[in-house]
Amino acid sequence: SHIMSEYVRMTDTERDQIDQDAQVFMRTCADAIHQLRTEAHKGVQSTQVKEHRTAVLDFIEDYLKRVCKLYSEQRAIRVKRVIDKKRL
């Protein structure tokens, strides 16, 4: 209970700011991956290097998609709770 007494709840404004920042960050990451993908093969002659870079970028892109999905699920839970509170 001591830990809970020190726990401070976030305000809706703080949650909204985190949501906004997260969306900007995810968009920035997606843009960076796209830019890396276009530049990854410039000047590279080796097929092995090209395949390796493609695999790494595919992995990073997949990871970002999983993070975005998790974020969307968490945000949906938050929205559902807000709607449920308003109904009460």
C-alpha positions as CSV (number, residue, x, y, z in Angstrom):
1,S,0.0,0.0,0.0
2,H,3.0,2.3,0.6
3,I,3.9,2.0,-3.1
4,M,0.3,2.7,-4.2
5,S,0.2,5.8,-2.0
6,E,3.1,7.2,-3.9
7,Y,1.6,6.3,-7.3
8,V,0.3,9.3,-9.1
9,R,-2.2,8.8,-11.8
10,M,-1.6,10.3,-15.2
11,T,-4.0,12.9,-16.5
12,D,-5.9,12.5,-19.7
13,T,-3.9,15.3,-21.1
14,E,-0.7,13.4,-20.3
15,R,-2.1,10.3,-21.9
16,D,-3.1,12.2,-25.0
17,Q,0.4,13.7,-25.2
18,I,1.9,10.2,-25.0
19,D,-0.4,9.0,-27.7
20,Q,0.5,11.8,-30.0
21,D,4.2,11.4,-29.3
22,A,4.0,7.7,-29.9
23,Q,2.2,8.2,-33.2
24,V,4.9,10.7,-34.4
25,F,7.6,8.3,-33.3
26,M,6.1,5.3,-35.1
27,R,5.7,7.4,-38.2
28,T,9.3,8.7,-38.0
29,C,10.5,5.1,-37.6
30,A,8.5,3.9,-40.6
31,D,9.9,6.7,-42.7
32,A,13.4,6.0,-41.6
33,I,13.1,2.3,-42.5
34,H,11.7,3.3,-45.9
35,Q,14.6,5.7,-46.4
36,L,17.1,3.0,-45.4
37,R,15.5,0.5,-47.7
38,T,15.9,2.9,-50.7
39,E,19.6,3.6,-49.8
40,A,20.5,0.1,-48.7
41,H,21.5,-1.2,-52.1
42,K,23.2,1.8,-53.5
43,G,26.7,1.0,-54.6
44,V,26.6,-2.6,-53.3
45,Q,27.8,-5.2,-55.7
46,S,27.5,-8.3,-53.4
47,T,24.3,-10.2,-53.6
48,Q,25.0,-11.5,-50.1
49,V,25.2,-8.0,-48.7
50,K,22.0,-7.0,-50.4
51,E,20.2,-10.0,-49.1
52,H,21.5,-9.4,-45.6
53,R,20.5,-5.8,-45.6
54,T,17.0,-6.7,-46.9
55,A,16.6,-9.3,-44.2
56,V,17.7,-6.9,-41.5
57,L,15.3,-4.2,-42.7
58,D,12.5,-6.8,-43.0
59,F,13.1,-7.8,-39.4
60,I,13.1,-4.2,-38.2
61,E,10.0,-3.4,-40.1
62,D,8.2,-6.4,-38.7
63,Y,9.2,-5.4,-35.2
64,L,7.9,-1.9,-35.7
65,K,4.6,-3.4,-37.0
66,R,4.3,-5.6,-33.9
67,V,5.0,-2.6,-31.7
68,C,2.3,-0.5,-33.6
69,K,-0.2,-3.4,-33.2
70,L,0.5,-3.6,-29.4
71,Y,0.2,0.2,-29.1
72,S,-3.1,0.1,-31.0
73,E,-4.5,-2.6,-28.8
74,Q,-3.5,-0.7,-25.7
75,R,-5.0,2.5,-27.0
76,A,-8.3,0.6,-27.9
77,I,-8.5,-0.6,-24.3
78,R,-8.0,3.0,-23.1
79,V,-10.7,4.3,-25.4
80,K,-13.1,1.5,-24.3
81,R,-12.6,2.4,-20.7
82,V,-13.3,6.1,-21.4
83,I,-16.5,5.1,-23.2
84,D,-17.5,2.8,-20.4
85,K,-16.9,5.5,-17.8
86,K,-19.1,8.0,-19.8
87,R,-21.9,5.4,-20.0
88,L,-21.9,5.1,-16.2
